[in-house]
Amino acid sequence: MENDKAAHIFQINFSDGGVPKRPLRAAEITREGVPGDRQADLRYHGGPDRALVLFSLEKIVALQREGNPIYPGSIGENITVSGLDWPKIVPGTRLQIGAVQIEITDYASPCSKIGGSFLGDRFVRASQKQYPGWSRLCARVLVAGSVQVGDRVAVLG
């Protein structure tokens, strides 16, 4: 995969539980994700293989054009990225995000908690099974470090 020079962090998101997540200008990313970011149900969220959740700004804008009230952080992503060819970012893809390296591990399953970001609570609009290329992505942290809004995002392979 080719590196995309325009790709960058649009927003970093954090919550002490639930959605929406609030924006941060910068964060120190550890192997566990964003320190202090909490998830209610650890059977489906968090842990080393789901330390971070990412989503695409371009997908958010497209969903807004469909009439959905979604916005960055509203569906629980930790990092909102801009400039990536989102459908090509799949499990196994490695990304350099500022000083941090991650590996995509899986597609995030949508749940009713993010329903308010979609018309008629249709949270399945973010389902990889029903709408391939429109899902949030889970990632493990390979190299911890600092990130800030505007940091470059590069596909490593």
Backbone hydrogen bonds, N-H to C=O, Kabsch-Sander energy under -0.5 kcal/mol:
donor,donor_aa,acceptor,acceptor_aa,energy
5,K,3,N,-0.7
7,A,4,D,-1.5
8,H,82,S,-2.4
9,I,151,D,-2.4
10,F,8,H,-0.6
10,F,80,T,-2.7
11,Q,80,T,-1.8
12,I,24,L,-1.0
13,N,78,N,-3.7
14,F,22,R,-2.3
21,K,73,G,-2.7
22,R,14,F,-3.2
24,L,12,I,-2.6
27,A,147,V,-2.5
29,I,27,A,-0.7
29,I,145,G,-3.5
30,T,33,G,-2.9
33,G,30,T,-1.6
37,D,34,V,-2.4
38,R,15,S,-2.7
42,L,40,A,-0.7
44,Y,41,D,-1.6
45,H,41,D,-1.4
46,G,50,R,-0.7
50,R,47,G,-1.4
51,A,48,P,-0.7
51,A,139,A,-0.9
52,L,139,A,-1.8
54,L,137,L,-2.7
55,F,79,I,-1.9
57,L,81,V,-3.4
60,I,56,S,-1.9
61,V,57,L,-2.6
62,A,58,E,-2.1
63,L,59,K,-2.6
64,Q,60,I,-2.3
65,R,61,V,-2.1
66,E,62,A,-1.0
67,G,64,Q,-1.9
68,N,63,L,-2.1
70,I,117,S,-0.6
74,S,71,Y,-2.6
76,G,73,G,-1.3
78,N,53,V,-2.4
79,I,53,V,-2.0
80,T,11,Q,-3.0
81,V,55,F,-2.7
81,V,79,I,-0.6
82,S,8,H,-2.6
86,W,84,L,-1.7
88,K,85,D,-2.2
89,I,86,W,-1.9
90,V,88,K,-1.0
92,G,104,I,-3.2
93,T,90,V,-2.5
95,L,102,I,-2.2
96,Q,154,A,-2.9
97,I,95,L,-0.6
97,I,100,V,-3.5
98,G,96,Q,-0.5
98,G,152,R,-2.2
99,A,146,S,-1.7
100,V,97,I,-2.4
101,Q,143,V,-1.7
102,I,95,L,-2.5
103,E,140,R,-2.2
104,I,93,T,-3.1
105,T,138,C,-2.5
106,D,138,C,-1.1
108,A,136,R,-2.2
114,I,111,C,-1.9
115,G,112,S,-1.8
117,S,114,I,-2.0
118,F,115,G,-2.1
121,D,118,F,-2.0
122,R,119,L,-1.8
123,F,121,D,-2.5
125,R,122,R,-2.0
126,A,123,F,-2.0
127,S,124,V,-2.1
131,Y,127,S,-2.9
134,W,131,Y,-1.9
136,R,126,A,-0.5
137,L,54,L,-2.5
138,C,106,D,-3.0
139,A,52,L,-2.2
140,R,103,E,-2.5
141,V,31,R,-0.5
142,L,101,Q,-2.6
142,L,140,R,-0.6
143,V,101,Q,-1.9
145,G,29,I,-1.8
147,V,27,A,-2.6
149,V,25,R,-2.7
150,G,9,I,-2.5
151,D,148,Q,-2.4
153,V,7,A,-1.9
154,A,96,Q,-2.6
156,L,94,R,-3.1
156,L,154,A,-0.5
157,G,94,R,-1.1
